[in-house]
Amino acid sequence: MTQEAVSKVINISKQTYYLKESGKRDFTLTEAKKLAKHFKTTVDDLFEK
């Protein structure tokens, strides 16, 4: 899935998504929940280090 497609899932710009994916910004809890729901996983599993 492209960064652009994922950014649309959580309703943010592609540039903002890049910053979050690269660790320069944090995902909000709402964004994390949307991603987890979309990928059919938990927030914990999604952000496991």
C-alpha positions, 0 to 999 in steps of 0.5 A: 500500500502506498503512503498516499493510500494510507494517508487517505485512510487516516485523512492526512496529507501524504507529507504529514504521513511521511513525517509520522512514518519516519518518526519525526511526528507522532500518530494521534490515537485516533489515527492509530485506531483507524490504521489498526482497523484498516489493517485488521490488527491492534494498535499495539501490534501495529506500533510494536518496536 
